[in-house]
Amino acid sequence: MRWCSTGVSWSNPAPLRSDRLHADLTLLCPGYHNLLRSGLLSPKALARAAKLITRDRTTRADIARQRIRRVRRLLRQVRELDTQITRLVAALGTSLTDIYGIGNLTAAEIIAEVGDAARYPTKARFAMANGTAPIEASSGRVTRHRLNRGGNRQLNRALHNAAITQIARPGTEGRCYYERLLQRGKTKKEAIRILKRRISDRVWTHLQPTTNTPQTHQVLT
């Protein structure tokens, strides 16, 4: 099975459509959102929204109904793609999803961007390639590092999202490590950057051909 990347990240267009639908519904039914229990990205919410404008025959209402149909269609396509990606990731037998904050979609993006893991023989090489290896910016006796804006930005974003997900969940290994870094005097940005590098190291480990078991677990310290 061959994975490839075009360099352009797939994104869900449904939120953009729902924003436009929200603008229409706000004009057609002011305060409509108080009648919905969720946003406009669920089938039930879309059904309720459509019911609100059933008797409205204005041009704007017609446009809103068209948007509802488009959002429904896009959501079906998203679910189908999610199912396909889940199956493909499972078929690969990767252990990337064992890392908290990396789901099937993120794992698929990482695999596609990395390609042949043999291109990165060490964790340091992989970190340089994805932009999580900090660049030294020392001055005199003060040793500091600055953000590395180079490397594969798609990979970097995937690692960043994983870091933020870990930080947001109390009790996770990443959150505990982040808090220890803050206690050591690191700024929030520095702590996130260091956590991203540690997640990069973990990802590199899980990308190795022989890495498919929990034996590769490494405690963040």
Stockholm file with secondary structure:
# STOCKHOLM 1.0

chainA/1-221         MRWCSTGVSWSNPAPLRSDRLHADLTLLCPGYHNLLRSGLLSPKALARAAKLITRDRTTRADIARQRIRRVRRLLRQVRELDTQITRLVAALGTSLTDIYGIGNLTAAEIIAEVGDAARYPTKARFAMANGTAPIEASSGRVTRHRLNRGGNRQLNRALHNAAITQIARPGTEGRCYYERLLQRGKTKKEAIRILKRRISDRVWTHLQPTTNTPQTHQVLT
#=GR chainA/1-221 SS CCCCCCSSCCCCSHHHHHHHHHHHHHHHSTTGGGGCSSCTTSHHHHHHHHHHTTTCCSHHHHHHHHHHHHHHHHHHHHHHHHHHHHHHHHHHTCCGGGSTTCCHHHHHHHHHHHCCGGGCCSHHHHHHHHTCSCEECCBTTBCCEECCCCSCHHHHHHHHHHHHHHHHSTTSHHHHHHHHHHHTTCCHHHHHHHHHHHHHHHHHHHHSTTCCSGGGCCCCC
#=GC SS_cons         CCCCCCSSCCCCSHHHHHHHHHHHHHHHSTTGGGGCSSCTTSHHHHHHHHHHTTTCCSHHHHHHHHHHHHHHHHHHHHHHHHHHHHHHHHHHTCCGGGSTTCCHHHHHHHHHHHCCGGGCCSHHHHHHHHTCSCEECCBTTBCCEECCCCSCHHHHHHHHHHHHHHHHSTTSHHHHHHHHHHHTTCCHHHHHHHHHHHHHHHHHHHHSTTCCSGGGCCCCC
//
